[in-house]
Amino acid sequence: DMARRGPGTPATTRSRPRVDGMPTRCVCPGSFDPVTNGHVDVIRRAARLFDEVIVTILHNPAKAGTFTPEDQEDLIIEALPADSGIRVEVFAQTLLVDVCRSLEATAVVKGLRGGTDFAYELPMALMNRHLTGLETVFLPGAPAYEHVSSSLVKEVVTYGGDVSGLVPDHVLEALVHRLRRG
């Protein structure tokens, strides 16, 4: 699993469209506190479109999350196939365009659950393109997960509800351990 941290290998060897003959690399950004099956679906689908996918956990040190960035990283890595070639990296809160520049990413991939997500994400995508020319690719979320958000999952687990099937099993176990301690 350590091989998926830091410099990675292309997701697969099958042929994909190239931008100016160069391999394509995208960033899937988020807080992933915790990663849900909706996140995993979008990340895996991005890996079919790009040569390399880097999941970037954008950590704001001023905010206390449910999981540490290192725990989030481990939970995401465990949720992905071992041979996926998808990298996971943690960044202190910074501009997404700066993260993409440092990783030499050509695009950002964002999952959309519906119109509200689009209305929230579109101005950021347009600003990122204005600042650096960075493109954003929106992938519609799977209908089975359009009602799922990390914050809603945490709230349901906190009050004893069952979110099986909405998060990977190991994430559910970690949530129950973290949120139902006392």
Order of alpha helices (4+ residues) and beta strands (2+ residues): beta-alpha-beta-alpha-beta-alpha-beta-alpha-beta-alpha-alpha
